[in-house]
Amino acid sequence: MHDSLDFDTCLGVMQALDDYLSRELTPEEARQVDEHLELCELCMSHFQFERALVMHIRKKAQEVRAPATLRARVLSMLDQI
């Protein structure tokens, strides 16, 4: 997926964290990121922050309900597709 990224470097790992968190990396790429995170406190700290942020956003997104009129409009538009 990320042929140009070097998962042995902090830059490569940090650029891959979004895909890592959403489980979009190949198993080999995820293993390389895991190995780097085990060895690098800076990247692990950044990962923990991003993971906490993503979890917070997901939780808040589940709590927010769209107004009924917006929901109806979106469903109507989807029906037209």
C-alpha positions as CSV (number, residue, x, y, z in Angstrom):
1,M,0.0,0.0,0.0
2,H,2.7,2.5,0.9
3,D,5.7,1.4,-1.2
4,S,7.4,4.8,-0.8
5,L,7.1,4.9,3.0
6,D,10.0,3.6,5.2
7,F,8.4,2.1,8.3
8,D,11.8,2.1,10.0
9,T,11.7,5.9,10.2
10,C,9.6,8.1,12.3
11,L,8.4,10.1,9.3
12,G,7.2,6.9,7.5
13,V,5.4,5.6,10.6
14,M,3.7,9.0,11.3
15,Q,2.5,9.3,7.7
16,A,1.0,5.8,8.0
17,L,-0.7,6.2,11.3
18,D,-4.1,7.1,9.9
19,D,-4.2,4.0,7.8
20,Y,-2.8,2.0,10.7
21,L,-5.6,3.2,13.0
22,S,-8.2,2.4,10.4
23,R,-6.6,-1.0,9.6
24,E,-6.0,-0.2,6.0
25,L,-2.3,-1.3,6.0
26,T,-1.3,-4.7,4.7
27,P,-0.4,-7.2,7.4
28,E,3.3,-6.7,6.6
29,E,3.0,-2.9,6.8
30,A,1.1,-3.1,10.1
31,R,3.8,-5.5,11.5
32,Q,6.5,-3.0,10.5
33,V,4.6,-0.2,12.2
34,D,4.1,-2.3,15.3
35,E,7.8,-3.0,15.5
36,H,8.7,0.6,15.1
37,L,6.2,1.7,17.8
38,E,7.7,-0.8,20.2
39,L,11.1,0.8,19.9
40,C,10.3,4.5,19.5
41,E,8.8,6.4,22.4
42,L,8.2,9.5,20.3
43,C,6.1,7.6,17.7
44,M,4.3,5.6,20.4
45,S,3.3,8.9,22.1
46,H,2.1,10.3,18.8
47,F,0.2,7.1,18.1
48,Q,-1.5,7.1,21.5
49,F,-2.6,10.7,21.1
50,E,-4.0,10.0,17.6
51,R,-5.7,6.8,18.8
52,A,-7.3,8.7,21.7
53,L,-8.4,11.5,19.4
54,V,-10.0,9.0,16.9
55,M,-11.8,7.2,19.7
56,H,-13.1,10.5,21.1
57,I,-14.4,11.6,17.6
58,R,-16.0,8.3,17.0
59,K,-17.8,8.4,20.4
60,K,-19.0,12.0,19.8
61,A,-20.1,11.2,16.3
62,Q,-22.3,8.4,17.6
63,E,-23.9,10.8,20.1
64,V,-24.8,13.4,17.5
65,R,-28.1,12.9,15.6
66,A,-28.8,14.7,12.4
67,P,-32.0,16.7,12.3
68,A,-34.9,14.8,10.8
69,T,-35.2,17.1,7.8
70,L,-31.5,16.6,6.9
71,R,-31.8,12.8,7.3
72,A,-34.9,12.8,5.1
73,R,-33.1,14.8,2.4
74,V,-30.1,12.6,2.4
75,L,-32.2,9.4,2.3
76,S,-34.2,10.9,-0.6
77,M,-31.0,11.7,-2.5
78,L,-29.7,8.2,-1.9
79,D,-33.0,6.8,-3.3
80,Q,-32.4,8.7,-6.5
81,I,-29.0,7.1,-7.1
